[in-house]
Amino acid sequence: MEEMEEELKCPVCGSFYREPLILPCSHSLCQACARNILVQTPEAESPQSRRASGVSDYDYLDLDKMSLYSEADSGYGSYGGFASAPTTPCQKSPNGVRVFPPAVPPPPHLPPPAALAPVPRNACLTCPQCHRSLILDERGLRGFPKNRVLEGVIDRYQQSKAAALRCQLCEKAPKEATVMCEQCDVFYCEPCRLRCHPPRGPLAKHRLVPPAQGRVSRRLSPRKISTCTDHELENHSMYCVQCKMPVCYQCLEEGKHSSHEVKALGAMWKLHKSQLSQALNGLSDRAKEAKEFLVQLRNMVQQIQENSVEFEACLVAQCDALIDALNRRKAQLLSRVNKEHEHKLKVVRDQISHCTVKLRQTTGLMEYCLEVIKENDPSGFLQISDALIRRVHLTEDQWGKGTLTPRMTTDFDLNLDSAPLLQSIHQLDFVQMKASSPVPAPPILQLEECCTHNNSATLSWKQPPLSTVQVEGYILELDDGNGGQFREVYVGKETMCTVDGLHFNSMYSARVKAFNKTGVSQYSKTLVLQTSEGCNFETQSAPYSQLVDIKKLVAVAWFSFDPGSAHSDILFSNDNLTVTCNSYDDRVVLGKTGFSKGLHYWELSIDRYDNHPDPAFGVARVDVLKDVMLGKDDKAWAMYVDNNRSWFMHNNSHTNRTEGGITKGATVGVLLDLTRRTLTFSINEDQQGPVAFENMEGLFFPAVSLNRNVQVTLHTGLPVPEFYTSRPSMQ
């Protein structure tokens, strides 16, 4: 029953109701508290003036906006009061209701509430709970019925409490009561009894009893019968259905209820009790649900704590796994750097050793020749002079052709691209799953817009026509061209993507999926494309049901020179098909297309050839040195040629000197066969020397090195020359 205690306390004083009155708004107030919060109204708002204007008391009660103390008030009364100062601010009672307490307490020597002064005319009362303004008529507070039921409930509640009876007149901490006056029906402590209930005058005849006896007598005393507020001598006998209130017999004969529908008081009492019981059954079910819900919430608190610990441990494990993966990758990269370091040192040390031996031999030859020159025997000198001259020239030639050029640079051509990883780390966040927003539908590949060109593939897709789910982006995946695992090649909002750098003569499988904040869709159907020229294609039967199309074309490459990767001294013209140089030193330029599979042939025509330079033609890795002759480092495989002869060169090693050179108008052919893994050269459609290089594996770009004395033009998309097609195939 302790939960009920707040229902039994007055919103003004915060104590248990004493002589509670029922206001027209159905709320209750202590009679003394109601008197304390009265405010006097102007004459224009008196009941007589309102009746003259045709406004009833009940109509006026419903005008919440006319309340003297509404929620928007500043807390001060608008009119002068009789029981409280007009400037007394509003306060809040112990149960949180906004009230207007009196500024002057009642005289302590008078027992409340009988000794209080009568209510003056034109008084207004504001309910402290709903803030409705209630205008009192000439009967004052006597016009409000007393809540006898609430009094009975409070009596039973107090009797059920085992605590000692307390004085009802102590202002602060109530002391234990010592007596009870049966006539005043008030419990007194000794100081309050001496002050407020002296044993003299009219109070001398009152009977004082011990508190326990007084509680028993109060419990056994007959309940006061509720009387009519309009006719104080009449008891309630009927119930007015229209006004929803009990009335007496005289109200039915003379009062305003004479024409209203009435029913027997006992029958309505039983009916309303039954209705209240039924309403309580529904409320009891809700209370039971609320208790179960509270149990659920308390279990959720425990579950949240457990899930938080588990989630934190999972998050730490995920972050630790990322750190471990980064450390492993760090070790791999450091291993590559160490290998590059060892390789550079080995190349330089080998060149030092080679040059040291060569220099020792050259110095010995020079000293020997100087001693021979000192000889004065002409016939003896002439016998060996021709041989010595040839040896000197041969040794001089051996020091040429880049022998005194370092085979390795000191710079490490390794640049760690950490920007994407850092961006991913900054974007690392939790994905909020929202059940109200579904995942997108699988995208549809638009076959009429998908095509291949050389070693590039263009794919286009769209959302299903009837899909209304919001899409934040798409993920395009391709395999490795050899039936391997798929990898992401594009993530973004666009619905078309071109993928460059694919292998020639390779069959690629492509698929796409959509995503939003909720999740990722299923994959689209798989599209199979074969790298090709142009956009002409023929559809073949797919090897499995998911494939929607295969696009097959002839593996012929069309490409031009790449200004983006060339040395800055290279000059381009003719749509990047013709190149020359503005430097006397050799500079390297690459083609735009790289090859890792298939048979590829291209030619370079000599447009200008002055002063017998040594241009070089061949293939190279993308990170080849651009400021030296092609073939000086280990990233290029080339043939350099002058007007009389040619050499093959890789990693500054010169091999296979072949007679036959170039002039203006000549044509140099390069044939890269990655099926046989060979590289072959031709001049004017005739093979130049043997197969230049074997065991060619990896990604190669067409390459040329030249200086300002040479200009060449590139020709691509050519058939394989006859000298190669007639060669028997190698097993």
TASUL-V542539 format. One record per backbone hydrogen bond with DSSP energy under -1.0 kcal/mol. NH is the residue of the N-H (numbers start at 1). CO is the residue of the C=O. Records with the same first field share a line. If there is no record, write none. Layout:
# TASUL-V542539
NH=CO + CO
This chain:
# TASUL-V542539
4=1
5=2
7=4
8=5
9=6
10=15
14=10
17=8
21=29
22=145
23=27
26=23
29=21
31=18
34=30
35=31
36=32
37=33
39=124
41=122
45=42
46=43
50=46
51=47
52=48
53=49
55=50
60=56
61=57
63=60
64=62
66=63
67=64
73=70
88=85
90=75
91=99
93=97
96=93
99=91
110=107
115=111
116=113
124=39
125=134
127=132
131=127
134=125
136=123
140=137
142=139
143=140
144=141
147=20
148=146
151=147
152=148
153=149
154=150
155=151
156=152
157=153
158=154
159=155
160=156
167=175
168=187
177=165
178=188
179=188
180=209
181=186
182=207
185=181
188=179
193=189
194=190
195=191
196=192
197=193
200=198
203=200
204=201
206=203
209=180
214=210
215=211
216=212
217=213
218=214
219=215
220=216
221=217
228=234
234=231
236=226
237=247
238=247
239=263
240=245
241=261
244=240
245=240
247=238
252=248
253=249
254=250
258=255
260=257
263=239
265=237
268=264
269=265
270=266
271=267
272=268
273=269
274=270
275=271
276=272
277=273
278=274
279=275
280=276
281=277
282=278
283=279
284=280
285=281
286=282
287=283
288=284
289=285
290=286
291=287
292=288
293=289
294=290
295=291
296=292
297=293
298=294
299=295
300=296
301=297
302=298
303=299
304=300
305=301
306=302
307=303
308=304
309=305
310=306
311=307
312=308
313=309
314=310
315=311
316=312
317=313
318=314
319=315
320=316
321=317
322=318
323=319
324=320
325=321
326=322
327=323
328=324
329=325
330=326
331=327
332=328
333=329
334=330
335=331
336=332
337=333
338=334
339=335
340=336
341=337
342=338
343=339
344=340
345=341
346=342
347=343
348=344
349=345
350=346
351=347
352=348
353=349
354=350
355=351
356=352
357=353
358=354
359=355
360=356
361=357
362=358
363=359
364=360
365=361
366=362
367=363
368=364
369=365
370=366
371=367
372=368
373=369
374=370
375=372
381=377
382=378
383=379
385=381
388=384
389=385
390=386
391=387
392=388
393=389
394=390
395=391
396=392
397=393
398=394
399=395
400=397
405=402
414=412
418=416
422=418
423=419
424=420
425=421
426=422
427=423
437=434
444=462
446=460
447=445
449=446
451=458
453=456
454=532
456=453
457=499
458=451
459=497
461=495
462=444
467=464
472=515
473=515
474=492
475=513
476=490
477=511
478=487
479=509
487=478
489=476
490=476
492=474
497=459
499=457
502=455
508=529
510=527
511=477
513=475
515=473
516=519
521=514
524=512
527=510
528=549
529=508
530=551
531=506
547=544
548=526
551=528
556=554
561=576
562=590
567=588
570=567
571=580
573=578
577=573 + 574
578=573
579=712
580=571
582=569
587=706
588=626
589=704
591=702
592=560
595=700
600=672
602=670
603=715
604=668
605=713
606=666
607=711
608=711
610=709
616=705
617=639
618=703
619=637
620=701
621=635
624=621
632=629
637=619
638=649
639=617
640=647
641=615
642=645
646=658
647=640
648=655
649=638
650=653
651=633
652=631
653=650
655=648
658=646
660=644
662=642
665=606
666=663
668=604
669=682
670=602
671=680
672=600
673=678
674=598
677=673
678=673
679=693
680=671
682=669
683=686
684=667
686=683
688=681
692=679
693=679
696=677
700=595
701=620
703=618
704=589
705=616
706=587
708=583
710=707
711=608
712=579
713=605
714=577
715=603
717=557
724=721
725=721
726=722
727=724
